[in-house]
Amino acid sequence: MKKQFLRTSKLLGEEGLARLQNSFVVVVGLGAVGSYATEALARSGVGKLRLIDFDEVNESNINRQLYALHSTIGRGKAELAAERVRDINPDCIIENSNTFVHADTLDEVLADNPDVVIDAIDSLNPKVALLAGTVERGFKVFSSMGAALRRDPSKIIMSDIAKTMNCPLARLVRKRLRRYHDIKKGITCVSSTELAPEASEASMEEDKTPYTGRGRARPALGSLSTITGIFGLTLATAVIEYLVENKKQ
């Protein structure tokens, strides 16, 4: 066992560490939440990661995204994530892609039977497509709901999507999953019960906004690395616990 995983092994046991090292996790969305989730998975010793994000770093990402630096502006987030994971754990098998997630790309995104999928997408339609696709294929998925416009870390919770409260994004996701896919529950989410301005719900509704490139234009919402980082680390903790308890050797 490498010395870098000594403390992980002391906490989770050698068998627990071995389960992480034999696990395959897909992370979709490598921004404010997904970058921190990926960081924790890599440092914990997860053996295979597929890292997906179609976007590039821009200056407005620097306040909250792990890969966003002045030196990385204009570079692809998936490529940057893969470089960082390789530096953390050279033994990790890494696949990185700038694929845009929608119904036609789900077979690629979810190929090879991942043990867990992390949804850290902040765009409504791709998010719903990914969640529906993972559930319909029988994969375990952990999802991030809305972290923007929140400032109180004590309000962050893990729950089934059916039990989320005060989250406009979760409300829209539940509505679409129920209406178009007959999915009402069974998706584990990190969310905040802190009240967000109701105006934020309208900004997430994408049907009436035009496409720009590979997505729809959305107004920026205020956010901090403190809350988005906790969202990502909370997701990673849930994934690690799930793999240690459920992954077969």
Phi and psi in degrees as GROMACS dihedral restraints (atoms count N, CA, C in turn):
[ dihedral_restraints ]
;  ai    aj    ak    al  type     phi  dphi    fc
    3     4     5     6     1   -68.3    20    10
    4     5     6     7     1   145.6    20    10
    6     7     8     9     1   -59.5    20    10
    7     8     9    10     1   -29.4    20    10
    9    10    11    12     1   -63.9    20    10
   10    11    12    13     1   -20.4    20    10
   12    13    14    15     1  -105.0    20    10
   13    14    15    16     1    11.2    20    10
   15    16    17    18     1   -59.5    20    10
   16    17    18    19     1   -47.6    20    10
   18    19    20    21     1   -70.2    20    10
   19    20    21    22     1   -33.6    20    10
   21    22    23    24     1   -63.1    20    10
   22    23    24    25     1   -44.0    20    10
   24    25    26    27     1   -64.3    20    10
   25    26    27    28     1   -38.2    20    10
   27    28    29    30     1   -63.8    20    10
   28    29    30    31     1   -31.5    20    10
   30    31    32    33     1   -84.9    20    10
   31    32    33    34     1   -45.0    20    10
   33    34    35    36     1   -97.4    20    10
   34    35    36    37     1   -11.6    20    10
   36    37    38    39     1    86.0    20    10
   37    38    39    40     1   157.4    20    10
   39    40    41    42     1   -62.5    20    10
   40    41    42    43     1   -36.6    20    10
   42    43    44    45     1   -67.5    20    10
   43    44    45    46     1   -40.5    20    10
   45    46    47    48     1   -62.4    20    10
   46    47    48    49     1   -44.4    20    10
   48    49    50    51     1   -61.3    20    10
   49    50    51    52     1   -43.1    20    10
   51    52    53    54     1   -60.5    20    10
   52    53    54    55     1   -37.1    20    10
   54    55    56    57     1   -65.1    20    10
   55    56    57    58     1   -40.1    20    10
   57    58    59    60     1   -64.1    20    10
   58    59    60    61     1   -42.7    20    10
   60    61    62    63     1   -68.1    20    10
   61    62    63    64     1   -20.3    20    10
   63    64    65    66     1   -99.5    20    10
   64    65    66    67     1    12.7    20    10
   66    67    68    69     1  -100.8    20    10
   67    68    69    70     1   155.4    20    10
   69    70    71    72     1  -126.5    20    10
   70    71    72    73     1   117.0    20    10
   72    73    74    75     1  -122.0    20    10
   73    74    75    76     1   134.7    20    10
   75    76    77    78     1  -102.0    20    10
   76    77    78    79     1   127.4    20    10
   78    79    80    81     1  -114.5    20    10
   79    80    81    82     1   119.3    20    10
   81    82    83    84     1  -112.6    20    10
   82    83    84    85     1   116.2    20    10
   84    85    86    87     1   100.2    20    10
   85    86    87    88     1   110.8    20    10
   87    88    89    90     1  -119.3    20    10
   88    89    90    91     1    33.0    20    10
   90    91    92    93     1   -92.5    20    10
   91    92    93    94     1  -131.3    20    10
   93    94    95    96     1   -62.1    20    10
   94    95    96    97     1   -37.8    20    10
   96    97    98    99     1   -93.0    20    10
   97    98    99   100     1   -49.9    20    10
   99   100   101   102     1   -63.9    20    10
  100   101   102   103     1   -32.1    20    10
  102   103   104   105     1   -65.5    20    10
  103   104   105   106     1   -39.1    20    10
  105   106   107   108     1   -73.6    20    10
  106   107   108   109     1   -34.8    20    10
  108   109   110   111     1   -63.2    20    10
  109   110   111   112     1   -45.0    20    10
  111   112   113   114     1   -61.0    20    10
  112   113   114   115     1   -43.1    20    10
  114   115   116   117     1   -55.9    20    10
  115   116   117   118     1   -47.7    20    10
  117   118   119   120     1   -67.6    20    10
  118   119   120   121     1   -38.8    20    10
  120   121   122   123     1   -64.7    20    10
  121   122   123   124     1   -42.2    20    10
  123   124   125   126     1   -64.2    20    10
  124   125   126   127     1   -43.9    20    10
  126   127   128   129     1   -71.1    20    10
  127   128   129   130     1   -21.6    20    10
  129   130   131   132     1   -84.8    20    10
  130   131   132   133     1   -12.9    20    10
  132   133   134   135     1   102.0    20    10
  133   134   135   136     1    13.9    20    10
  135   136   137   138     1   -55.8    20    10
  136   137   138   139     1   132.3    20    10
  138   139   140   141     1   -81.4    20    10
  139   140   141   142     1   -24.6    20    10
  141   142   143   144     1  -143.3    20    10
  142   143   144   145     1   130.9    20    10
  144   145   146   147     1  -130.2    20    10
  145   146   147   148     1   132.2    20    10
  147   148   149   150     1  -108.4    20    10
  148   149   150   151     1   119.4    20    10
  150   151   152   153     1  -114.0    20    10
  151   152   153   154     1   120.7    20    10
  153   154   155   156     1  -129.1    20    10
  154   155   156   157     1   126.8    20    10
  156   157   158   159     1  -164.9    20    10
  157   158   159   160     1   129.7    20    10
  159   160   161   162     1   -85.4    20    10
  160   161   162   163     1    -6.2    20    10
  162   163   164   165     1   -94.9    20    10
  163   164   165   166     1   164.5    20    10
  165   166   167   168     1  -113.4    20    10
  166   167   168   169     1   157.1    20    10
  168   169   170   171     1   -70.4    20    10
  169   170   171   172     1   134.9    20    10
  171   172   173   174     1  -128.1    20    10
  172   173   174   175     1   169.2    20    10
  174   175   176   177     1   -60.7    20    10
  175   176   177   178     1   -33.5    20    10
  177   178   179   180     1   -70.2    20    10
  178   179   180   181     1   -10.8    20    10
  180   181   182   183     1   -78.9    20    10
  181   182   183   184     1   -17.3    20    10
  183   184   185   186     1   -63.9    20    10
  184   185   186   187     1   -27.4    20    10
  186   187   188   189     1   -70.9    20    10
  187   188   189   190     1   -10.9    20    10
  189   190   191   192     1  -151.2    20    10
  190   191   192   193     1   -10.8    20    10
  192   193   194   195     1  -105.5    20    10
  193   194   195   196     1   134.1    20    10
  195   196   197   198     1   -62.5    20    10
  196   197   198   199     1   -36.3    20    10
  198   199   200   201     1   -88.5    20    10
  199   200   201   202     1    -3.8    20    10
  201   202   203   204     1   -88.4    20    10
  202   203   204   205     1   111.2    20    10
  204   205   206   207     1  -134.6    20    10
  205   206   207   208     1   163.3    20    10
  207   208   209   210     1   -60.8    20    10
  208   209   210   211     1   -30.6    20    10
  210   211   212   213     1   -77.9    20    10
  211   212   213   214     1   -11.1    20    10
  213   214   215   216     1  -111.2    20    10
  214   215   216   217     1     3.7    20    10
  216   217   218   219     1   -57.9    20    10
  217   218   219   220     1   130.7    20    10
  219   220   221   222     1    93.0    20    10
  220   221   222   223     1    -9.5    20    10
  222   223   224   225     1   -92.5    20    10
  223   224   225   226     1   153.4    20    10
  225   226   227   228     1   -69.9    20    10
  226   227   228   229     1   136.5    20    10
  228   229   230   231     1   -66.3    20    10
  229   230   231   232     1   -37.4    20    10
  231   232   233   234     1   -65.0    20    10
  232   233   234   235     1   -41.0    20    10
  234   235   236   237     1   -64.5    20    10
  235   236   237   238     1   -43.6    20    10
  237   238   239   240     1   -63.8    20    10
  238   239   240   241     1   -41.6    20    10
  240   241   242   243     1   -61.2    20    10
  241   242   243   244     1   -43.9    20    10
  243   244   245   246     1   -63.1    20    10
  244   245   246   247     1   -41.4    20    10
  246   247   248   249     1   -61.0    20    10
  247   248   249   250     1   -42.6    20    10
  249   250   251   252     1   -68.5    20    10
  250   251   252   253     1   -42.0    20    10
  252   253   254   255     1   -62.9    20    10
  253   254   255   256     1   -40.2    20    10
  255   256   257   258     1   -61.8    20    10
  256   257   258   259     1   -35.1    20    10
  258   259   260   261     1   -73.6    20    10
  259   260   261   262     1   -30.2    20    10
  261   262   263   264     1   -76.5    20    10
  262   263   264   265     1   -47.1    20    10
  264   265   266   267     1  -141.0    20    10
  265   266   267   268     1    91.9    20    10
  267   268   269   270     1   -60.3    20    10
  268   269   270   271     1   -19.2    20    10
  270   271   272   273     1   -83.3    20    10
  271   272   273   274     1   -11.0    20    10
  273   274   275   276     1   -69.3    20    10
  274   275   276   277     1   133.3    20    10
  276   277   278   279     1   -82.7    20    10
  277   278   279   280     1   122.6    20    10
  279   280   281   282     1  -123.8    20    10
  280   281   282   283     1   130.3    20    10
  282   283   284   285     1  -118.2    20    10
  283   284   285   286     1   128.7    20    10
  285   286   287   288     1  -126.8    20    10
  286   287   288   289     1   142.5    20    10
  288   289   290   291     1  -149.5    20    10
  289   290   291   292     1   144.0    20    10
  291   292   293   294     1   -97.0    20    10
  292   293   294   295     1    30.8    20    10
  294   295   296   297     1   -61.9    20    10
  295   296   297   298     1   136.8    20    10
  297   298   299   300     1   -89.8    20    10
  298   299   300   301     1   126.0    20    10
  300   301   302   303     1   -81.8    20    10
  301   302   303   304     1   123.2    20    10
  303   304   305   306     1  -158.6    20    10
  304   305   306   307     1  -178.7    20    10
  306   307   308   309     1   -55.4    20    10
  307   308   309   310     1   -35.7    20    10
  309   310   311   312     1   -78.4    20    10
  310   311   312   313     1   -14.3    20    10
  312   313   314   315     1  -108.2    20    10
  313   314   315   316     1     2.3    20    10
  315   316   317   318     1   -64.5    20    10
  316   317   318   319     1   -35.1    20    10
  318   319   320   321     1   -62.0    20    10
  319   320   321   322     1   -36.6    20    10
  321   322   323   324     1   -70.5    20    10
  322   323   324   325     1   -46.2    20    10
  324   325   326   327     1   -62.7    20    10
  325   326   327   328     1   -39.1    20    10
  327   328   329   330     1  -105.4    20    10
  328   329   330   331     1    19.1    20    10
  330   331   332   333     1   -66.3    20    10
  331   332   333   334     1   154.8    20    10
  333   334   335   336     1    72.8    20    10
  334   335   336   337     1    23.4    20    10
  336   337   338   339     1    54.9    20    10
  337   338   339   340     1    66.3    20    10
  339   340   341   342     1   -63.4    20    10
  340   341   342   343     1   150.4    20    10
  342   343   344   345     1   -71.8    20    10
  343   344   345   346     1   -36.3    20    10
  345   346   347   348     1  -147.4    20    10
  346   347   348   349     1   146.7    20    10
  348   349   350   351     1  -118.3    20    10
  349   350   351   352     1   133.2    20    10
  351   352   353   354     1  -106.3    20    10
  352   353   354   355     1   123.7    20    10
  354   355   356   357     1   -99.0    20    10
  355   356   357   358     1   109.8    20    10
  357   358   359   360     1  -122.7    20    10
  358   359   360   361     1    33.5    20    10
  360   361   362   363     1   -79.8    20    10
  361   362   363   364     1   140.5    20    10
  363   364   365   366     1  -107.9    20    10
  364   365   366   367     1     9.4    20    10
  366   367   368   369     1  -109.8    20    10
  367   368   369   370     1   130.9    20    10
  369   370   371   372     1   -61.7    20    10
  370   371   372   373     1   -54.8    20    10
  372   373   374   375     1   -63.6    20    10
  373   374   375   376     1   -47.1    20    10
  375   376   377   378     1   -61.8    20    10
  376   377   378   379     1   -34.7    20    10
  378   379   380   381     1   -62.4    20    10
  379   380   381   382     1   -48.2    20    10
  381   382   383   384     1   -63.5    20    10
  382   383   384   385     1   -41.6    20    10
  384   385   386   387     1   -60.5    20    10
  385   386   387   388     1   -43.7    20    10
  387   388   389   390     1   -66.0    20    10
  388   389   390   391     1   -46.9    20    10
  390   391   392   393     1   -61.7    20    10
  391   392   393   394     1   -45.2    20    10
  393   394   395   396     1   -62.6    20    10
  394   395   396   397     1   -41.9    20    10
  396   397   398   399     1   -64.4    20    10
  397   398   399   400     1   -39.5    20    10
  399   400   401   402     1   -68.2    20    10
  400   401   402   403     1   -43.8    20    10
  402   403   404   405     1   -63.8    20    10
  403   404   405   406     1   -44.9    20    10
  405   406   407   408     1   -65.9    20    10
  406   407   408   409     1   -27.0    20    10
  408   409   410   411     1   -90.6    20    10
  409   410   411   412     1    -5.1    20    10
  411   412   413   414     1    83.2    20    10
  412   413   414   415     1    19.9    20    10
  414   415   416   417     1   -91.1    20    10
  415   416   417   418     1   151.4    20    10
  417   418   419   420     1   -79.1    20    10
  418   419   420   421     1   130.0    20    10
  420   421   422   423     1  -130.6    20    10
  421   422   423   424     1   140.0    20    10
  423   424   425   426     1  -118.6    20    10
  424   425   426   427     1   132.4    20    10
  426   427   428   429     1  -126.4    20    10
  427   428   429   430     1   148.7    20    10
  429   430   431   432     1  -101.9    20    10
  430   431   432   433     1   128.5    20    10
  432   433   434   435     1   -92.3    20    10
  433   434   435   436     1  -154.7    20    10
  435   436   437   438     1   -77.6    20    10
  436   437   438   439     1   119.9    20    10
  438   439   440   441     1  -101.8    20    10
  439   440   441   442     1   -16.0    20    10
  441   442   443   444     1   -69.2    20    10
  442   443   444   445     1   154.5    20    10
  444   445   446   447     1    68.6    20    10
  445   446   447   448     1    11.1    20    10
  447   448   449   450     1  -109.6    20    10
  448   449   450   451     1   149.6    20    10
  450   451   452   453     1  -134.6    20    10
  451   452   453   454     1    -6.7    20    10
  453   454   455   456     1  -108.2    20    10
  454   455   456   457     1   103.7    20    10
  456   457   458   459     1   -66.0    20    10
  457   458   459   460     1   -22.0    20    10
  459   460   461   462     1   -69.5    20    10
  460   461   462   463     1   -11.8    20    10
  462   463   464   465     1   -93.9    20    10
  463   464   465   466     1     1.0    20    10
  465   466   467   468     1   -81.1    20    10
  466   467   468   469     1   129.5    20    10
  468   469   470   471     1  -135.3    20    10
  469   470   471   472     1   161.7    20    10
  471   472   473   474     1  -108.8    20    10
  472   473   474   475     1   134.9    20    10
  474   475   476   477     1  -161.4    20    10
  475   476   477   478     1   170.5    20    10
  477   478   479   480     1   -68.2    20    10
  478   479   480   481     1   149.5    20    10
  480   481   482   483     1   -58.7    20    10
  481   482   483   484     1   -27.9    20    10
  483   484   485   486     1   -67.4    20    10
  484   485   486   487     1   -18.0    20    10
  486   487   488   489     1  -110.5    20    10
  487   488   489   490     1    10.9    20    10
  489   490   491   492     1   -69.7    20    10
  490   491   492   493     1   148.8    20    10
  492   493   494   495     1  -136.2    20    10
  493   494   495   496     1   146.0    20    10
  495   496   497   498     1    60.4    20    10
  496   497   498   499     1    29.2    20    10
  498   499   500   501     1  -123.1    20    10
  499   500   501   502     1   104.5    20    10
  501   502   503   504     1   -58.5    20    10
  502   503   504   505     1   -38.4    20    10
  504   505   506   507     1   -63.4    20    10
  505   506   507   508     1   -46.9    20    10
  507   508   509   510     1   -60.1    20    10
  508   509   510   511     1   -37.6    20    10
  510   511   512   513     1   -61.7    20    10
  511   512   513   514     1   -44.5    20    10
  513   514   515   516     1   -67.5    20    10
  514   515   516   517     1   -40.8    20    10
  516   517   518   519     1   -63.6    20    10
  517   518   519   520     1   -46.3    20    10
  519   520   521   522     1   -58.2    20    10
  520   521   522   523     1   -44.0    20    10
  522   523   524   525     1   -59.7    20    10
  523   524   525   526     1   -46.1    20    10
  525   526   527   528     1   -72.8    20    10
  526   527   528   529     1   -39.1    20    10
  528   529   530   531     1   -61.9    20    10
  529   530   531   532     1   -40.8    20    10
  531   532   533   534     1   -68.9    20    10
  532   533   534   535     1   -44.8    20    10
  534   535   536   537     1   -72.7    20    10
  535   536   537   538     1   -43.1    20    10
  537   538   539   540     1  -100.7    20    10
  538   539   540   541     1   -17.2    20    10
  540   541   542   543     1  -131.4    20    10
  541   542   543   544     1     0.0    20    10
  543   544   545   546     1    55.4    20    10
  544   545   546   547     1    37.4    20    10
  546   547   548   549     1  -108.2    20    10
  547   548   549   550     1   119.4    20    10
  549   550   551   552     1  -112.3    20    10
  550   551   552   553     1   -22.0    20    10
  552   553   554   555     1  -161.1    20    10
  553   554   555   556     1  -178.6    20    10
  555   556   557   558     1    98.3    20    10
  556   557   558   559     1     6.5    20    10
  558   559   560   561     1  -113.9    20    10
  559   560   561   562     1   120.5    20    10
  561   562   563   564     1   -82.4    20    10
  562   563   564   565     1   129.3    20    10
  564   565   566   567     1  -127.5    20    10
  565   566   567   568     1   151.0    20    10
  567   568   569   570     1  -101.2    20    10
  568   569   570   571     1   133.2    20    10
  570   571   572   573     1  -151.8    20    10
  571   572   573   574     1   177.3    20    10
  573   574   575   576     1  -122.1    20    10
  574   575   576   577     1   138.7    20    10
  576   577   578   579     1   -89.1    20    10
  577   578   579   580     1    -0.8    20    10
  579   580   581   582     1   -65.7    20    10
  580   581   582   583     1   133.4    20    10
  582   583   584   585     1   -64.6    20    10
  583   584   585   586     1   130.0    20    10
  585   586   587   588     1  -110.2    20    10
  586   587   588   589     1   152.7    20    10
  588   589   590   591     1   -56.4    20    10
  589   590   591   592     1   133.9    20    10
  591   592   593   594     1   -61.7    20    10
  592   593   594   595     1   -23.7    20    10
  594   595   596   597     1   -60.2    20    10
  595   596   597   598     1   -23.9    20    10
  597   598   599   600     1   -66.3    20    10
  598   599   600   601     1   -27.0    20    10
  600   601   602   603     1   -64.0    20    10
  601   602   603   604     1   -42.0    20    10
  603   604   605   606     1   -62.7    20    10
  604   605   606   607     1   -34.3    20    10
  606   607   608   609     1   -70.8    20    10
  607   608   609   610     1   -20.2    20    10
  609   610   611   612     1   -88.4    20    10
  610   611   612   613     1   -18.3    20    10
  612   613   614   615     1   -75.3    20    10
  613   614   615   616     1   112.4    20    10
  615   616   617   618     1  -100.8    20    10
  616   617   618   619     1   -10.4    20    10
  618   619   620   621     1   -59.2    20    10
  619   620   621   622     1   -28.8    20    10
  621   622   623   624     1  -101.2    20    10
  622   623   624   625     1     5.5    20    10
  624   625   626   627     1  -102.9    20    10
  625   626   627   628     1   148.7    20    10
  627   628   629   630     1   -77.6    20    10
  628   629   630   631     1   153.5    20    10
  630   631   632   633     1   -71.0    20    10
  631   632   633   634     1   142.3    20    10
  633   634   635   636     1  -132.9    20    10
  634   635   636   637     1   108.0    20    10
  636   637   638   639     1    69.0    20    10
  637   638   639   640     1  -119.2    20    10
  639   640   641   642     1  -104.5    20    10
  640   641   642   643     1    20.8    20    10
  642   643   644   645     1  -162.2    20    10
  643   644   645   646     1  -176.5    20    10
  645   646   647   648     1  -100.7    20    10
  646   647   648   649     1   146.7    20    10
  648   649   650   651     1   -67.8    20    10
  649   650   651   652     1   135.7    20    10
  651   652   653   654     1  -135.4    20    10
  652   653   654   655     1   138.0    20    10
  654   655   656   657     1   -65.9    20    10
  655   656   657   658     1   146.7    20    10
  657   658   659   660     1   -72.2    20    10
  658   659   660   661     1   141.9    20    10
  660   661   662   663     1  -112.6    20    10
  661   662   663   664     1   143.2    20    10
  663   664   665   666     1   -66.2    20    10
  664   665   666   667     1   139.9    20    10
  666   667   668   669     1  -160.0    20    10
  667   668   669   670     1   161.3    20    10
  669   670   671   672     1  -126.9    20    10
  670   671   672   673     1   151.2    20    10
  672   673   674   675     1   -65.6    20    10
  673   674   675   676     1   -26.1    20    10
  675   676   677   678     1   -59.3    20    10
  676   677   678   679     1   -47.5    20    10
  678   679   680   681     1   -79.5    20    10
  679   680   681   682     1   -46.6    20    10
  681   682   683   684     1   -63.3    20    10
  682   683   684   685     1   -36.8    20    10
  684   685   686   687     1   -63.9    20    10
  685   686   687   688     1   -41.8    20    10
  687   688   689   690     1   -64.0    20    10
  688   689   690   691     1   -39.3    20    10
  690   691   692   693     1   -56.3    20    10
  691   692   693   694     1   -49.3    20    10
  693   694   695   696     1   -64.4    20    10
  694   695   696   697     1   -42.9    20    10
  696   697   698   699     1   -69.3    20    10
  697   698   699   700     1   -32.1    20    10
  699   700   701   702     1   -66.4    20    10
  700   701   702   703     1   -43.1    20    10
  702   703   704   705     1   -58.9    20    10
  703   704   705   706     1   -46.8    20    10
  705   706   707   708     1   -61.7    20    10
  706   707   708   709     1   -40.3    20    10
  708   709   710   711     1   -60.2    20    10
  709   710   711   712     1   -44.4    20    10
  711   712   713   714     1   -63.0    20    10
  712   713   714   715     1   -39.9    20    10
  714   715   716   717     1   -66.5    20    10
  715   716   717   718     1   -45.3    20    10
  717   718   719   720     1   -60.0    20    10
  718   719   720   721     1   -46.4    20    10
  720   721   722   723     1   -61.3    20    10
  721   722   723   724     1   -42.4    20    10
  723   724   725   726     1   -61.5    20    10
  724   725   726   727     1   -46.4    20    10
  726   727   728   729     1   -66.4    20    10
  727   728   729   730     1   -41.6    20    10
  729   730   731   732     1   -63.8    20    10
  730   731   732   733     1   -36.7    20    10
  732   733   734   735     1   -85.1    20    10
  733   734   735   736     1   -26.2    20    10
  735   736   737   738     1  -121.3    20    10
  736   737   738   739     1   -20.4    20    10
  738   739   740   741     1   -69.6    20    10
  739   740   741   742     1   129.8    20    10
  741   742   743   744     1   -84.6    20    10
  742   743   744   745     1   144.4    20    10
